[in-house]
Amino acid sequence: MIKDALDKENIVYSIQEHKDTAYDGLFILQKGYATLFVEEKDKEKVQVIVERIKSLPYVVYSKD
């Protein structure tokens, strides 16, 4: 979702994932899933986008 939102706003970004198959996600609790890098000029705009996405309700749909 974040990637799509940043692409729509034409914001240049880089995402560095913190996965290490040797430790099977052990460090995700400490480091988080990934780090998002953006240009300084876009920092505030990106913070608004990320906060908006984080505030969306998480809904799971069941086939039942």
mmCIF file of the N, C-alpha and C atoms, coordinates in Angstrom:
data_MODEL
# 
_entry.id   MODEL 
# 
loop_
_atom_site.group_PDB 
_atom_site.id 
_atom_site.type_symbol 
_atom_site.label_atom_id 
_atom_site.label_alt_id 
_atom_site.label_comp_id 
_atom_site.label_asym_id 
_atom_site.label_entity_id 
_atom_site.label_seq_id 
_atom_site.pdbx_PDB_ins_code 
_atom_site.Cartn_x 
_atom_site.Cartn_y 
_atom_site.Cartn_z 
_atom_site.occupancy 
_atom_site.B_iso_or_equiv 
_atom_site.pdbx_formal_charge 
_atom_site.auth_seq_id 
_atom_site.auth_comp_id 
_atom_site.auth_asym_id 
_atom_site.auth_atom_id 
_atom_site.pdbx_PDB_model_num 
ATOM 1   N N  . MET A 1 1  ? 0.815   -1.197  0.000  1.00 0.00 ? 1  MET A N  1 
ATOM 2   C CA . MET A 1 1  ? 0.000   0.000   0.000  1.00 0.00 ? 1  MET A CA 1 
ATOM 3   C C  . MET A 1 1  ? 0.863   1.268   0.000  1.00 0.00 ? 1  MET A C  1 
ATOM 4   N N  . ILE A 1 2  ? 1.902   1.248   0.809  1.00 0.00 ? 2  ILE A N  1 
ATOM 5   C CA . ILE A 1 2  ? 2.756   2.433   0.892  1.00 0.00 ? 2  ILE A CA 1 
ATOM 6   C C  . ILE A 1 2  ? 3.450   2.672   -0.436 1.00 0.00 ? 2  ILE A C  1 
ATOM 7   N N  . LYS A 1 3  ? 3.944   1.600   -1.049 1.00 0.00 ? 3  LYS A N  1 
ATOM 8   C CA . LYS A 1 3  ? 4.611   1.754   -2.338 1.00 0.00 ? 3  LYS A CA 1 
ATOM 9   C C  . LYS A 1 3  ? 3.669   2.355   -3.367 1.00 0.00 ? 3  LYS A C  1 
ATOM 10  N N  . ASP A 1 4  ? 2.432   1.873   -3.419 1.00 0.00 ? 4  ASP A N  1 
ATOM 11  C CA . ASP A 1 4  ? 1.450   2.404   -4.375 1.00 0.00 ? 4  ASP A CA 1 
ATOM 12  C C  . ASP A 1 4  ? 1.183   3.886   -4.130 1.00 0.00 ? 4  ASP A C  1 
ATOM 13  N N  . ALA A 1 5  ? 1.027   4.257   -2.861 1.00 0.00 ? 5  ALA A N  1 
ATOM 14  C CA . ALA A 1 5  ? 0.752   5.658   -2.524 1.00 0.00 ? 5  ALA A CA 1 
ATOM 15  C C  . ALA A 1 5  ? 1.926   6.555   -2.911 1.00 0.00 ? 5  ALA A C  1 
ATOM 16  N N  . LEU A 1 6  ? 3.143   6.108   -2.657 1.00 0.00 ? 6  LEU A N  1 
ATOM 17  C CA . LEU A 1 6  ? 4.318   6.913   -3.003 1.00 0.00 ? 6  LEU A CA 1 
ATOM 18  C C  . LEU A 1 6  ? 4.489   7.011   -4.514 1.00 0.00 ? 6  LEU A C  1 
ATOM 19  N N  . ASP A 1 7  ? 4.219   5.919   -5.218 1.00 0.00 ? 7  ASP A N  1 
ATOM 20  C CA . ASP A 1 7  ? 4.296   5.950   -6.679 1.00 0.00 ? 7  ASP A CA 1 
ATOM 21  C C  . ASP A 1 7  ? 3.283   6.939   -7.262 1.00 0.00 ? 7  ASP A C  1 
ATOM 22  N N  . LYS A 1 8  ? 2.065   6.955   -6.724 1.00 0.00 ? 8  LYS A N  1 
ATOM 23  C CA . LYS A 1 8  ? 1.036   7.870   -7.221 1.00 0.00 ? 8  LYS A CA 1 
ATOM 24  C C  . LYS A 1 8  ? 1.423   9.328   -7.009 1.00 0.00 ? 8  LYS A C  1 
ATOM 25  N N  . GLU A 1 9  ? 2.205   9.593   -5.954 1.00 0.00 ? 9  GLU A N  1 
ATOM 26  C CA . GLU A 1 9  ? 2.646   10.959  -5.655 1.00 0.00 ? 9  GLU A CA 1 
ATOM 27  C C  . GLU A 1 9  ? 3.986   11.281  -6.315 1.00 0.00 ? 9  GLU A C  1 
ATOM 28  N N  . ASN A 1 10 ? 4.512   10.335  -7.109 1.00 0.00 ? 10 ASN A N  1 
ATOM 29  C CA . ASN A 1 10 ? 5.809   10.495  -7.785 1.00 0.00 ? 10 ASN A CA 1 
ATOM 30  C C  . ASN A 1 10 ? 6.930   10.808  -6.798 1.00 0.00 ? 10 ASN A C  1 
ATOM 31  N N  . ILE A 1 11 ? 6.936   10.118  -5.671 1.00 0.00 ? 11 ILE A N  1 
ATOM 32  C CA . ILE A 1 11 ? 7.962   10.297  -4.648 1.00 0.00 ? 11 ILE A CA 1 
ATOM 33  C C  . ILE A 1 11 ? 9.021   9.215   -4.834 1.00 0.00 ? 11 ILE A C  1 
ATOM 34  N N  . VAL A 1 12 ? 10.279  9.639   -4.893 1.00 0.00 ? 12 VAL A N  1 
ATOM 35  C CA . VAL A 1 12 ? 11.395  8.712   -5.024 1.00 0.00 ? 12 VAL A CA 1 
ATOM 36  C C  . VAL A 1 12 ? 11.665  8.101   -3.649 1.00 0.00 ? 12 VAL A C  1 
ATOM 37  N N  . TYR A 1 13 ? 11.766  6.766   -3.578 1.00 0.00 ? 13 TYR A N  1 
ATOM 38  C CA . TYR A 1 13 ? 11.965  6.095   -2.303 1.00 0.00 ? 13 TYR A CA 1 
ATOM 39  C C  . TYR A 1 13 ? 12.793  4.829   -2.492 1.00 0.00 ? 13 TYR A C  1 
ATOM 40  N N  . SER A 1 14 ? 13.275  4.319   -1.386 1.00 0.00 ? 14 SER A N  1 
ATOM 41  C CA . SER A 1 14 ? 13.977  3.041   -1.349 1.00 0.00 ? 14 SER A CA 1 
ATOM 42  C C  . SER A 1 14 ? 13.522  2.324   -0.087 1.00 0.00 ? 14 SER A C  1 
ATOM 43  N N  . ILE A 1 15 ? 13.293  1.029   -0.199 1.00 0.00 ? 15 ILE A N  1 
ATOM 44  C CA . ILE A 1 15 ? 12.873  0.232   0.950  1.00 0.00 ? 15 ILE A CA 1 
ATOM 45  C C  . ILE A 1 15 ? 13.920  -0.848  1.185  1.00 0.00 ? 15 ILE A C  1 
ATOM 46  N N  . GLN A 1 16 ? 14.429  -0.886  2.398  1.00 0.00 ? 16 GLN A N  1 
ATOM 47  C CA . GLN A 1 16 ? 15.405  -1.906  2.776  1.00 0.00 ? 16 GLN A CA 1 
ATOM 48  C C  . GLN A 1 16 ? 14.737  -2.869  3.746  1.00 0.00 ? 16 GLN A C  1 
ATOM 49  N N  . GLU A 1 17 ? 14.510  -4.091  3.298  1.00 0.00 ? 17 GLU A N  1 
ATOM 50  C CA . GLU A 1 17 ? 13.868  -5.091  4.151  1.00 0.00 ? 17 GLU A CA 1 
ATOM 51  C C  . GLU A 1 17 ? 14.886  -5.662  5.134  1.00 0.00 ? 17 GLU A C  1 
ATOM 52  N N  . HIS A 1 18 ? 14.412  -5.996  6.323  1.00 0.00 ? 18 HIS A N  1 
ATOM 53  C CA . HIS A 1 18 ? 15.265  -6.555  7.359  1.00 0.00 ? 18 HIS A CA 1 
ATOM 54  C C  . HIS A 1 18 ? 14.987  -8.043  7.532  1.00 0.00 ? 18 HIS A C  1 
ATOM 55  N N  . LYS A 1 19 ? 15.091  -8.777  6.441  1.00 0.00 ? 19 LYS A N  1 
ATOM 56  C CA . LYS A 1 19 ? 14.858  -10.209 6.596  1.00 0.00 ? 19 LYS A CA 1 
ATOM 57  C C  . LYS A 1 19 ? 16.172  -10.965 6.431  1.00 0.00 ? 19 LYS A C  1 
ATOM 58  N N  . ASP A 1 20 ? 16.302  -11.949 7.247  1.00 0.00 ? 20 ASP A N  1 
ATOM 59  C CA . ASP A 1 20 ? 17.483  -12.791 7.233  1.00 0.00 ? 20 ASP A CA 1 
ATOM 60  C C  . ASP A 1 20 ? 17.002  -14.223 7.365  1.00 0.00 ? 20 ASP A C  1 
ATOM 61  N N  . THR A 1 21 ? 17.111  -14.969 6.304  1.00 0.00 ? 21 THR A N  1 
ATOM 62  C CA . THR A 1 21 ? 16.566  -16.325 6.315  1.00 0.00 ? 21 THR A CA 1 
ATOM 63  C C  . THR A 1 21 ? 17.255  -17.211 7.347  1.00 0.00 ? 21 THR A C  1 
ATOM 64  N N  . ALA A 1 22 ? 18.476  -16.887 7.717  1.00 0.00 ? 22 ALA A N  1 
ATOM 65  C CA . ALA A 1 22 ? 19.178  -17.699 8.716  1.00 0.00 ? 22 ALA A CA 1 
ATOM 66  C C  . ALA A 1 22 ? 18.537  -17.583 10.093 1.00 0.00 ? 22 ALA A C  1 
ATOM 67  N N  . TYR A 1 23 ? 17.906  -16.439 10.370 1.00 0.00 ? 23 TYR A N  1 
ATOM 68  C CA . TYR A 1 23 ? 17.319  -16.228 11.696 1.00 0.00 ? 23 TYR A CA 1 
ATOM 69  C C  . TYR A 1 23 ? 15.789  -16.210 11.683 1.00 0.00 ? 23 TYR A C  1 
ATOM 70  N N  . ASP A 1 24 ? 15.180  -16.454 10.533 1.00 0.00 ? 24 ASP A N  1 
ATOM 71  C CA . ASP A 1 24 ? 13.730  -16.611 10.403 1.00 0.00 ? 24 ASP A CA 1 
ATOM 72  C C  . ASP A 1 24 ? 12.928  -15.502 11.080 1.00 0.00 ? 24 ASP A C  1 
ATOM 73  N N  . GLY A 1 25 ? 13.271  -14.247 10.784 1.00 0.00 ? 25 GLY A N  1 
ATOM 74  C CA . GLY A 1 25 ? 12.486  -13.121 11.283 1.00 0.00 ? 25 GLY A CA 1 
ATOM 75  C C  . GLY A 1 25 ? 12.772  -12.719 12.713 1.00 0.00 ? 25 GLY A C  1 
ATOM 76  N N  . LEU A 1 26 ? 13.838  -13.225 13.284 1.00 0.00 ? 26 LEU A N  1 
ATOM 77  C CA . LEU A 1 26 ? 14.161  -12.954 14.681 1.00 0.00 ? 26 LEU A CA 1 
ATOM 78  C C  . LEU A 1 26 ? 14.314  -11.459 14.977 1.00 0.00 ? 26 LEU A C  1 
ATOM 79  N N  . PHE A 1 27 ? 14.870  -10.706 14.046 1.00 0.00 ? 27 PHE A N  1 
ATOM 80  C CA . PHE A 1 27 ? 15.160  -9.297  14.311 1.00 0.00 ? 27 PHE A CA 1 
ATOM 81  C C  . PHE A 1 27 ? 14.042  -8.339  13.906 1.00 0.00 ? 27 PHE A C  1 
ATOM 82  N N  . ILE A 1 28 ? 12.953  -8.840  13.364 1.00 0.00 ? 28 ILE A N  1 
ATOM 83  C CA . ILE A 1 28 ? 11.852  -7.977  12.951 1.00 0.00 ? 28 ILE A CA 1 
ATOM 84  C C  . ILE A 1 28 ? 11.255  -7.239  14.151 1.00 0.00 ? 28 ILE A C  1 
ATOM 85  N N  . LEU A 1 29 ? 11.183  -7.884  15.302 1.00 0.00 ? 29 LEU A N  1 
ATOM 86  C CA . LEU A 1 29 ? 10.650  -7.212  16.489 1.00 0.00 ? 29 LEU A CA 1 
ATOM 87  C C  . LEU A 1 29 ? 11.547  -6.059  16.927 1.00 0.00 ? 29 LEU A C  1 
ATOM 88  N N  . GLN A 1 30 ? 12.855  -6.177  16.710 1.00 0.00 ? 30 GLN A N  1 
ATOM 89  C CA . GLN A 1 30 ? 13.791  -5.135  17.122 1.00 0.00 ? 30 GLN A CA 1 
ATOM 90  C C  . GLN A 1 30 ? 13.934  -4.038  16.065 1.00 0.00 ? 30 GLN A C  1 
ATOM 91  N N  . LYS A 1 31 ? 14.055  -4.420  14.803 1.00 0.00 ? 31 LYS A N  1 
ATOM 92  C CA . LYS A 1 31 ? 14.319  -3.469  13.723 1.00 0.00 ? 31 LYS A CA 1 
ATOM 93  C C  . LYS A 1 31 ? 13.080  -3.074  12.937 1.00 0.00 ? 31 LYS A C  1 
ATOM 94  N N  . GLY A 1 32 ? 12.004  -3.854  13.055 1.00 0.00 ? 32 GLY A N  1 
ATOM 95  C CA . GLY A 1 32 ? 10.853  -3.649  12.197 1.00 0.00 ? 32 GLY A CA 1 
ATOM 96  C C  . GLY A 1 32 ? 11.028  -4.437  10.914 1.00 0.00 ? 32 GLY A C  1 
ATOM 97  N N  . TYR A 1 33 ? 9.998   -4.451  10.097 1.00 0.00 ? 33 TYR A N  1 
ATOM 98  C CA . TYR A 1 33 ? 10.050  -5.234  8.856  1.00 0.00 ? 33 TYR A CA 1 
ATOM 99  C C  . TYR A 1 33 ? 10.989  -4.618  7.829  1.00 0.00 ? 33 TYR A C  1 
ATOM 100 N N  . ALA A 1 34 ? 10.987  -3.284  7.753  1.00 0.00 ? 34 ALA A N  1 
ATOM 101 C CA . ALA A 1 34 ? 11.803  -2.620  6.736  1.00 0.00 ? 34 ALA A CA 1 
ATOM 102 C C  . ALA A 1 34 ? 12.041  -1.168  7.133  1.00 0.00 ? 34 ALA A C  1 
ATOM 103 N N  . THR A 1 35 ? 12.965  -0.550  6.422  1.00 0.00 ? 35 THR A N  1 
ATOM 104 C CA . THR A 1 35 ? 13.239  0.878   6.583  1.00 0.00 ? 35 THR A CA 1 
ATOM 105 C C  . THR A 1 35 ? 12.903  1.563   5.266  1.00 0.00 ? 35 THR A C  1 
ATOM 106 N N  . LEU A 1 36 ? 12.201  2.676   5.364  1.00 0.00 ? 36 LEU A N  1 
ATOM 107 C CA . LEU A 1 36 ? 11.806  3.449   4.195  1.00 0.00 ? 36 LEU A CA 1 
ATOM 108 C C  . LEU A 1 36 ? 12.689  4.685   4.104  1.00 0.00 ? 36 LEU A C  1 
ATOM 109 N N  . PHE A 1 37 ? 13.360  4.857   2.976  1.00 0.00 ? 37 PHE A N  1 
ATOM 110 C CA . PHE A 1 37 ? 14.213  6.014   2.749  1.00 0.00 ? 37 PHE A CA 1 
ATOM 111 C C  . PHE A 1 37 ? 13.576  6.910   1.683  1.00 0.00 ? 37 PHE A C  1 
ATOM 112 N N  . VAL A 1 38 ? 13.497  8.198   1.975  1.00 0.00 ? 38 VAL A N  1 
ATOM 113 C CA . VAL A 1 38 ? 12.977  9.180   1.013  1.00 0.00 ? 38 VAL A CA 1 
ATOM 114 C C  . VAL A 1 38 ? 13.881  10.402  1.027  1.00 0.00 ? 38 VAL A C  1 
ATOM 115 N N  . GLU A 1 39 ? 13.720  11.227  0.021  1.00 0.00 ? 39 GLU A N  1 
ATOM 116 C CA . GLU A 1 39 ? 14.493  12.464  -0.027 1.00 0.00 ? 39 GLU A CA 1 
ATOM 117 C C  . GLU A 1 39 ? 13.986  13.416  1.052  1.00 0.00 ? 39 GLU A C  1 
ATOM 118 N N  . GLU A 1 40 ? 14.871  14.215  1.580  1.00 0.00 ? 40 GLU A N  1 
ATOM 119 C CA . GLU A 1 40 ? 14.547  15.139  2.674  1.00 0.00 ? 40 GLU A CA 1 
ATOM 120 C C  . GLU A 1 40 ? 13.367  16.036  2.314  1.00 0.00 ? 40 GLU A C  1 
ATOM 121 N N  . LYS A 1 41 ? 13.309  16.480  1.071  1.00 0.00 ? 41 LYS A N  1 
ATOM 122 C CA . LYS A 1 41 ? 12.237  17.398  0.652  1.00 0.00 ? 41 LYS A CA 1 
ATOM 123 C C  . LYS A 1 41 ? 10.853  16.747  0.710  1.00 0.00 ? 41 LYS A C  1 
ATOM 124 N N  . ASP A 1 42 ? 10.809  15.423  0.673  1.00 0.00 ? 42 ASP A N  1 
ATOM 125 C CA . ASP A 1 42 ? 9.529   14.699  0.692  1.00 0.00 ? 42 ASP A CA 1 
ATOM 126 C C  . ASP A 1 42 ? 9.175   14.140  2.065  1.00 0.00 ? 42 ASP A C  1 
ATOM 127 N N  . LYS A 1 43 ? 10.017  14.350  3.047  1.00 0.00 ? 43 LYS A N  1 
ATOM 128 C CA . LYS A 1 43 ? 9.854   13.724  4.358  1.00 0.00 ? 43 LYS A CA 1 
ATOM 129 C C  . LYS A 1 43 ? 8.483   13.981  4.981  1.00 0.00 ? 43 LYS A C  1 
ATOM 130 N N  . GLU A 1 44 ? 8.063   15.234  5.056  1.00 0.00 ? 44 GLU A N  1 
ATOM 131 C CA . GLU A 1 44 ? 6.778   15.544  5.699  1.00 0.00 ? 44 GLU A CA 1 
ATOM 132 C C  . GLU A 1 44 ? 5.603   14.954  4.932  1.00 0.00 ? 44 GLU A C  1 
ATOM 133 N N  . LYS A 1 45 ? 5.660   15.026  3.621  1.00 0.00 ? 45 LYS A N  1 
ATOM 134 C CA . LYS A 1 45 ? 4.588   14.477  2.788  1.00 0.00 ? 45 LYS A CA 1 
ATOM 135 C C  . LYS A 1 45 ? 4.476   12.964  2.994  1.00 0.00 ? 45 LYS A C  1 
ATOM 136 N N  . VAL A 1 46 ? 5.611   12.295  3.074  1.00 0.00 ? 46 VAL A N  1 
ATOM 137 C CA . VAL A 1 46 ? 5.626   10.849  3.270  1.00 0.00 ? 46 VAL A CA 1 
ATOM 138 C C  . VAL A 1 46 ? 5.111   10.490  4.665  1.00 0.00 ? 46 VAL A C  1 
ATOM 139 N N  . GLN A 1 47 ? 5.474   11.270  5.663  1.00 0.00 ? 47 GLN A N  1 
ATOM 140 C CA . GLN A 1 47 ? 4.977   11.000  7.012  1.00 0.00 ? 47 GLN A CA 1 
ATOM 141 C C  . GLN A 1 47 ? 3.456   11.066  7.062  1.00 0.00 ? 47 GLN A C  1 
ATOM 142 N N  . VAL A 1 48 ? 2.875   12.009  6.363  1.00 0.00 ? 48 VAL A N  1 
ATOM 143 C CA . VAL A 1 48 ? 1.407   12.121  6.312  1.00 0.00 ? 48 VAL A CA 1 
ATOM 144 C C  . VAL A 1 48 ? 0.815   10.889  5.625  1.00 0.00 ? 48 VAL A C  1 
ATOM 145 N N  . ILE A 1 49 ? 1.422   10.474  4.529  1.00 0.00 ? 49 ILE A N  1 
ATOM 146 C CA . ILE A 1 49 ? 0.927   9.305   3.790  1.00 0.00 ? 49 ILE A CA 1 
ATOM 147 C C  . ILE A 1 49 ? 0.999   8.051   4.654  1.00 0.00 ? 49 ILE A C  1 
ATOM 148 N N  . VAL A 1 50 ? 2.140   7.844   5.307  1.00 0.00 ? 50 VAL A N  1 
ATOM 149 C CA . VAL A 1 50 ? 2.320   6.652   6.139  1.00 0.00 ? 50 VAL A CA 1 
ATOM 150 C C  . VAL A 1 50 ? 1.332   6.656   7.306  1.00 0.00 ? 50 VAL A C  1 
ATOM 151 N N  . GLU A 1 51 ? 1.159   7.788   7.958  1.00 0.00 ? 51 GLU A N  1 
ATOM 152 C CA . GLU A 1 51 ? 0.214   7.864   9.080  1.00 0.00 ? 51 GLU A CA 1 
ATOM 153 C C  . GLU A 1 51 ? -1.213  7.610   8.615  1.00 0.00 ? 51 GLU A C  1 
ATOM 154 N N  . ARG A 1 52 ? -1.559  8.118   7.440  1.00 0.00 ? 52 ARG A N  1 
ATOM 155 C CA . ARG A 1 52 ? -2.902  7.880   6.906  1.00 0.00 ? 52 ARG A CA 1 
ATOM 156 C C  . ARG A 1 52 ? -3.127  6.388   6.669  1.00 0.00 ? 52 ARG A C  1 
ATOM 157 N N  . ILE A 1 53 ? -2.140  5.721   6.100  1.00 0.00 ? 53 ILE A N  1 
ATOM 158 C CA . ILE A 1 53 ? -2.260  4.292   5.825  1.00 0.00 ? 53 ILE A CA 1 
ATOM 159 C C  . ILE A 1 53 ? -2.302  3.498   7.131  1.00 0.00 ? 53 ILE A C  1 
ATOM 160 N N  . LYS A 1 54 ? -1.481  3.869   8.105  1.00 0.00 ? 54 LYS A N  1 
ATOM 161 C CA . LYS A 1 54 ? -1.479  3.172   9.388  1.00 0.00 ? 54 LYS A CA 1 
ATOM 162 C C  . LYS A 1 54 ? -2.804  3.317   10.123 1.00 0.00 ? 54 LYS A C  1 
ATOM 163 N N  . SER A 1 55 ? -3.534  4.382   9.852  1.00 0.00 ? 55 SER A N  1 
ATOM 164 C CA . SER A 1 55 ? -4.798  4.612   10.550 1.00 0.00 ? 55 SER A CA 1 
ATOM 165 C C  . SER A 1 55 ? -5.984  3.889   9.904  1.00 0.00 ? 55 SER A C  1 
ATOM 166 N N  . LEU A 1 56 ? -5.773  3.302   8.741  1.00 0.00 ? 56 LEU A N  1 
ATOM 167 C CA . LEU A 1 56 ? -6.859  2.589   8.071  1.00 0.00 ? 56 LEU A CA 1 
ATOM 168 C C  . LEU A 1 56 ? -7.233  1.345   8.882  1.00 0.00 ? 56 LEU A C  1 
ATOM 169 N N  . PRO A 1 57 ? -8.512  1.029   8.939  1.00 0.00 ? 57 PRO A N  1 
ATOM 170 C CA . PRO A 1 57 ? -8.919  -0.181  9.674  1.00 0.00 ? 57 PRO A CA 1 
ATOM 171 C C  . PRO A 1 57 ? -8.457  -1.432  8.940  1.00 0.00 ? 57 PRO A C  1 
ATOM 172 N N  . TYR A 1 58 ? -8.079  -2.410  9.706  1.00 0.00 ? 58 TYR A N  1 
ATOM 173 C CA . TYR A 1 58 ? -7.671  -3.705  9.145  1.00 0.00 ? 58 TYR A CA 1 
ATOM 174 C C  . TYR A 1 58 ? -8.904  -4.597  9.124  1.00 0.00 ? 58 TYR A C  1 
ATOM 175 N N  . VAL A 1 59 ? -9.312  -5.000  7.944  1.00 0.00 ? 59 VAL A N  1 
ATOM 176 C CA . VAL A 1 59 ? -10.532 -5.797  7.807  1.00 0.00 ? 59 VAL A CA 1 
ATOM 177 C C  . VAL A 1 59 ? -10.189 -7.119  7.127  1.00 0.00 ? 59 VAL A C  1 
ATOM 178 N N  . VAL A 1 60 ? -10.650 -8.187  7.712  1.00 0.00 ? 60 VAL A N  1 
ATOM 179 C CA . VAL A 1 60 ? -10.456 -9.524  7.145  1.00 0.00 ? 60 VAL A CA 1 
ATOM 180 C C  . VAL A 1 60 ? -11.812 -10.031 6.708  1.00 0.00 ? 60 VAL A C  1 
ATOM 181 N N  . TYR A 1 61 ? -11.877 -10.476 5.474  1.00 0.00 ? 61 TYR A N  1 
ATOM 182 C CA . TYR A 1 61 ? -13.131 -11.006 4.956  1.00 0.00 ? 61 TYR A CA 1 
ATOM 183 C C  . TYR A 1 61 ? -13.083 -12.520 4.945  1.00 0.00 ? 61 TYR A C  1 
ATOM 184 N N  . SER A 1 62 ? -14.165 -13.128 5.367  1.00 0.00 ? 62 SER A N  1 
ATOM 185 C CA . SER A 1 62 ? -14.273 -14.580 5.381  1.00 0.00 ? 62 SER A CA 1 
ATOM 186 C C  . SER A 1 62 ? -15.215 -15.017 4.277  1.00 0.00 ? 62 SER A C  1 
ATOM 187 N N  . LYS A 1 63 ? -14.960 -16.164 3.714  1.00 0.00 ? 63 LYS A N  1 
ATOM 188 C CA . LYS A 1 63 ? -15.845 -16.704 2.691  1.00 0.00 ? 63 LYS A CA 1 
ATOM 189 C C  . LYS A 1 63 ? -17.120 -17.274 3.299  1.00 0.00 ? 63 LYS A C  1 
ATOM 190 N N  . ASP A 1 64 ? -17.140 -17.472 4.589  1.00 0.00 ? 64 ASP A N  1 
ATOM 191 C CA . ASP A 1 64 ? -18.305 -18.040 5.280  1.00 0.00 ? 64 ASP A CA 1 
ATOM 192 C C  . ASP A 1 64 ? -19.399 -17.025 5.486  1.00 0.00 ? 64 ASP A C  1 
# 
